[in-house]
Amino acid sequence: MADARHHTDCQPYRTTQQRHELHQAQKPRDFEREVSGELPVLYRVAKRLGCGNEEAEDLVQTCLIKAYRAWDRFDGNHLRSWLIKILRNERLMVLRSHKEALSLEEHEEIEVIQEGFWSELAGKLEVERIIAAMEQLSPAYRMTIHLCDVEELTYEEAAEIMDIPIGTVRSRLSRARQTLRDILLAEAQMEAAR
């Protein structure tokens, strides 16, 4: 019976230092491979957080640098949520430094979420009108709709990103949808009256 140490198919023994060096060498490839598909999402979220084009690019870049530095601590679950949370936190730091911090915490009562909201609007309004109407929403409502309806994150993921309770996400989403519906229906009625 052959000794396992002399078997040619076995992985060579690596010291902790060698394993660390191998991991560090693979880190840039792993990070780039995993994160590259999330770049458009991060850019859209940055725009929803009130950034202009260049500012959104800078915010995404800062987010990627922070994420790369923390890549070893990432647990491998919910990459998009993790990145958006980093992005949001960076944006809040920028706003606080400019003394323009948004009040993202609002006390709201939970309302029943209206089924079929988006399907009712589909075909009646162009995307540009919806986007313009969304710009009229408060930043908290706009972010909630963006995360839940545009990016299709779960309530739990949105709550984690915005650092609020799940009930607040549901409440904000309900109120945001109702407010958006009111804006869009008022615009449609004004057009019909012309």
C-alpha positions as CSV (number, residue, x, y, z in Angstrom):
1,M,0.0,0.0,0.0
2,A,1.5,3.3,-1.1
3,D,2.1,6.1,1.3
4,A,-0.3,9.0,0.6
5,R,2.5,11.5,0.9
6,H,4.1,10.1,-2.2
7,H,0.9,10.1,-4.3
8,T,1.5,12.4,-7.3
9,D,-2.2,13.6,-7.5
10,C,-2.2,15.1,-4.0
11,Q,-2.1,18.8,-3.6
12,P,1.2,19.9,-2.2
13,Y,1.2,21.0,1.4
14,R,0.9,24.8,1.7
15,T,1.8,26.9,4.6
16,T,-0.7,29.5,5.9
17,Q,1.5,32.2,4.3
18,Q,1.4,30.4,1.0
19,R,-2.4,30.0,1.1
20,H,-2.7,33.7,2.0
21,E,-0.5,34.6,-0.9
22,L,-2.5,32.4,-3.3
23,H,-5.8,33.9,-2.1
24,Q,-4.4,37.4,-2.5
25,A,-3.3,36.6,-6.0
26,Q,-6.8,35.4,-6.9
27,K,-8.6,38.2,-5.1
28,P,-8.6,40.8,-7.9
29,R,-9.9,38.2,-10.5
30,D,-12.6,37.0,-8.1
31,F,-13.7,40.5,-7.2
32,E,-13.8,41.7,-10.8
33,R,-15.7,38.6,-11.9
34,E,-18.3,38.9,-9.2
35,V,-18.8,42.6,-9.1
36,S,-18.7,43.5,-12.8
37,G,-22.4,42.5,-13.4
38,E,-23.5,44.8,-10.6
39,L,-22.0,48.0,-12.0
40,P,-25.1,49.2,-13.9
41,V,-27.3,48.6,-10.8
42,L,-24.9,50.6,-8.6
43,Y,-24.9,53.4,-11.1
44,R,-28.7,53.5,-11.2
45,V,-28.9,53.5,-7.4
46,A,-26.4,56.3,-7.2
47,K,-28.5,58.3,-9.6
48,R,-31.6,57.6,-7.5
49,L,-29.7,58.8,-4.5
50,G,-29.5,62.2,-6.2
51,C,-26.1,62.1,-7.9
52,G,-25.4,63.7,-11.2
53,N,-23.6,61.6,-13.9
54,E,-20.0,62.3,-12.8
55,E,-20.9,62.2,-9.1
56,A,-22.6,58.8,-9.6
57,E,-19.5,57.5,-11.3
58,D,-17.3,58.8,-8.4
59,L,-19.7,57.3,-5.8
60,V,-19.6,53.9,-7.6
61,Q,-15.8,54.0,-7.8
62,T,-15.6,54.8,-4.1
63,C,-18.0,52.0,-3.3
64,L,-15.9,49.5,-5.3
65,I,-12.7,50.6,-3.5
66,K,-14.4,50.1,-0.1
67,A,-15.9,46.7,-1.3
68,Y,-12.5,45.5,-2.6
69,R,-10.8,46.4,0.7
70,A,-13.6,44.5,2.6
71,W,-13.8,41.6,0.1
72,D,-12.1,39.1,2.5
73,R,-14.9,39.8,5.0
74,F,-17.8,39.4,2.6
75,D,-19.7,36.3,3.4
76,G,-20.6,35.5,-0.2
77,N,-24.4,36.1,0.3
78,H,-26.4,38.9,-1.3
79,L,-23.7,40.6,-3.2
80,R,-26.0,43.3,-4.6
81,S,-27.4,44.2,-1.2
82,W,-24.0,44.4,0.3
83,L,-22.7,46.7,-2.5
84,I,-25.8,48.9,-2.4
85,K,-25.5,49.3,1.3
86,I,-21.8,50.4,0.9
87,L,-22.9,52.8,-1.8
88,R,-25.7,54.2,0.3
89,N,-23.4,54.7,3.3
90,E,-20.9,56.5,1.2
91,R,-23.6,58.8,-0.2
92,L,-24.8,59.6,3.3
93,M,-21.3,60.4,4.4
94,V,-20.9,62.8,1.5
95,L,-24.3,64.4,2.3
96,R,-23.4,64.7,5.9
97,S,-20.1,66.3,5.1
98,H,-22.0,68.9,3.0
99,K,-24.6,69.4,5.8
100,E,-27.3,68.2,3.4
101,A,-28.1,64.9,5.2
102,L,-31.4,63.5,4.1
103,S,-33.9,62.4,6.7
104,L,-34.2,58.8,5.7
105,E,-36.2,57.9,8.8
106,E,-39.9,58.7,8.6
107,H,-42.6,57.5,11.0
108,E,-45.3,56.0,8.8
109,E,-48.3,53.8,9.3
110,I,-48.5,50.6,7.3
111,E,-51.0,50.7,4.4
112,V,-52.3,47.9,2.3
113,I,-50.1,47.5,-0.8
114,Q,-52.2,47.9,-3.8
115,E,-52.0,44.9,-6.1
116,G,-51.4,45.4,-9.8
117,F,-50.1,49.0,-9.4
118,W,-47.5,48.7,-12.1
119,S,-49.7,46.6,-14.5
120,E,-52.4,49.3,-14.3
121,L,-49.9,51.9,-15.5
122,A,-48.2,49.6,-18.1
123,G,-49.2,50.7,-21.6
124,K,-50.7,54.0,-20.4
125,L,-47.6,56.0,-19.6
126,E,-44.1,56.1,-21.1
127,V,-41.1,55.3,-18.9
128,E,-40.0,58.9,-19.1
129,R,-43.2,60.1,-17.4
130,I,-42.8,57.6,-14.6
131,I,-39.2,58.6,-14.1
132,A,-40.2,62.3,-14.0
133,A,-43.0,61.5,-11.6
134,M,-40.6,59.6,-9.4
135,E,-38.3,62.7,-9.2
136,Q,-41.2,64.4,-7.4
137,L,-41.2,61.8,-4.6
138,S,-39.2,62.3,-1.4
139,P,-35.8,60.8,-1.4
140,A,-36.9,58.0,1.0
141,Y,-39.9,57.1,-1.2
142,R,-37.8,57.3,-4.4
143,M,-35.2,55.0,-2.9
144,T,-37.7,52.5,-1.6
145,I,-39.5,52.2,-5.0
146,H,-36.2,52.0,-6.8
147,L,-34.9,49.1,-4.6
148,C,-38.1,47.1,-4.4
149,D,-39.8,47.8,-7.8
150,V,-36.9,48.7,-10.2
151,E,-34.1,46.5,-8.8
152,E,-36.6,43.9,-7.5
153,L,-34.9,43.4,-4.2
154,T,-36.8,41.7,-1.4
155,Y,-38.2,43.7,1.5
156,E,-35.5,42.2,3.7
157,E,-32.7,43.3,1.3
158,A,-34.1,46.8,1.0
159,A,-34.5,47.1,4.8
160,E,-30.9,46.0,5.2
161,I,-29.6,48.5,2.6
162,M,-31.6,51.4,4.1
163,D,-30.9,50.3,7.6
164,I,-34.6,50.4,8.6
165,P,-37.2,47.8,9.8
166,I,-39.0,45.7,7.2
167,G,-42.3,47.2,8.3
168,T,-41.0,50.6,7.4
169,V,-40.0,49.4,4.0
170,R,-43.5,48.0,3.4
171,S,-45.1,51.3,4.7
172,R,-42.8,53.5,2.6
173,L,-43.4,51.4,-0.5
174,S,-47.2,51.5,-0.1
175,R,-47.1,55.3,0.5
176,A,-44.6,55.8,-2.4
177,R,-46.7,53.8,-4.8
178,Q,-49.9,55.7,-3.8
179,T,-48.2,59.0,-4.1
180,L,-46.7,58.1,-7.5
181,R,-50.1,56.8,-8.7
182,D,-51.7,60.1,-7.6
183,I,-49.1,62.1,-9.5
184,L,-49.4,60.1,-12.6
185,L,-53.2,60.0,-12.6
186,A,-53.3,63.8,-12.0
187,E,-51.0,64.3,-15.0
188,A,-53.2,62.0,-17.2
189,Q,-56.3,63.9,-16.2
190,M,-54.7,67.2,-17.0
191,E,-53.7,65.9,-20.4
192,A,-57.2,64.5,-21.1
193,A,-58.7,67.9,-20.2
194,R,-56.6,69.7,-22.8
